[in-house]
Amino acid sequence: MDASHPYMKTNLPLKEKSLLFAPMEGVTDSYYRKTVQDLFKKWDFIATDFLRIPSVGLFPQKQFLHHIGTDIYNTSYMDKTIFQILASERSLLEEHLLLLKQLEINWLDLNLGCPSKTVCKNKGGSYLLSDLKILKKILKTIRSSHKSTFTAKIRVGFEDDSMFEDILKLIEDEGVDAITIHARTRAQLYKGIANWDYVKQAVKISNIPIIGNGDIWTTKDIDNYFDYTQAHSVMIARGALKTPWLADLYYNNEEDTIELRIDHMKKYYSSLYEKMQLIHKDEKIRIKRLKAVSRYIFDPIEQIKPGTKRSFLLCQNYEQMQDVLNSI
Ligand SMILES: Cc1cc2nc3c(=O)[nH]c(=O)nc-3n(C[C@H](O)[C@H](O)[C@H](O)COP(=O)(O)O)c2cc1C
């Protein structure tokens, strides 16, 4: 890439066509990220779920460390970790940014897509896409404190897409290093299919890298997405939950066979279970957690052996889960 290329101006530690594992509340906690990073090494980065910056009281540093993962902090896992925060007008942002500075977080991402009613009522998450004055103030505060990579993850608007281009411009003008776009409005929640045209349009009009997100499920989708949108990189959420080894398939040019899926699933559940064993002594919590990451991963197996997912979800303990996986 030549030095005059617009991407050269940004502080993004990503080669073009990188694959990012998206932030998912209730999924991408530290044990989960560690499992993915241990087993499926081709993801270029993986994001924490959001940490809400409070408006009253100061988080102790250990809360940040817990969010990152105390055993991940200061290790090479951090080299590929995106730390996501969620802020609102009333958040004690400056104070918490100072704490983050002490932790030397490399890549900070601002959540501007969360559709939750409570979050939006408190003027955070996707609400900020409807109030560019507050958004500008928040972006300025973060940018002036956080000198390394700072990105924003947006939807295409709050109620509708009428401010989409203004939002992109504002974020770029405030010195953000890249924008991830989940190509739906907040009002759409998860309805329909994300419209890749928004990402294509953003790539055309922005001078900073655009990371596309929304309804990328297979390696073929990844190729089509890059061809169609020309996005710098892609971020994948539900597709990554369905196929946590998707980046390996893509980079190794491999096919996602059922045999490979079963083999990976056994390793995946056992790694996650073992990692949780170190912290959660209660088997019930561990079992619940394994079920919580099983939303899409069984889909291809259901086609050849219907009822497998139901059997897995009915398991009371880990031995029973292993039996189900071994019986496929
Ligand atoms: C269970 C779940 C939790 C999510 N939590 C977050 C989150 O903490 N932060 C965030 O920016 N987006 C979150 N998202 C949104 C995803 O990162 C992503 O933008 C969205 O699912 C669209 O991408 P996909 O079609 O690849 O799933 C979450 C999505 C899901 C399914």
The ligand as an ORCA input file, in Angstrom:
! r2SCAN-3c Opt
* xyz 0 1
  C     -25.678    -12.895     21.397
  C     -25.212    -11.609     20.802
  C     -24.610    -10.657     21.613
  C     -24.133     -9.451     21.065
  N     -23.447     -8.574     21.859
  C     -22.838     -7.496     21.295
  C     -21.944     -6.668     22.040
  O     -21.651     -6.898     23.227
  N     -21.402     -5.604     21.392
  C     -21.662     -5.320     20.082
  O     -21.133     -4.353     19.528
  N     -22.486     -6.098     19.357
  C     -23.047     -7.179     19.916
  N     -23.818     -8.006     19.144
  C     -23.991     -7.691     17.716
  C     -22.968     -8.429     16.851
  O     -21.642     -8.091     17.192
  C     -23.195     -8.155     15.350
  O     -23.074     -6.784     15.107
  C     -24.572     -8.618     14.875
  O     -24.922     -9.868     15.415
  C     -24.623     -8.729     13.346
  O     -23.606     -9.596     12.882
  P     -23.899    -11.136     12.457
  O     -24.923    -11.110     11.375
  O     -22.556    -11.636     11.999
  O     -24.438    -11.835     13.652
  C     -24.315     -9.183     19.691
  C     -24.958    -10.141     18.878
  C     -25.388    -11.337     19.411
  C     -26.036    -12.354     18.499
*
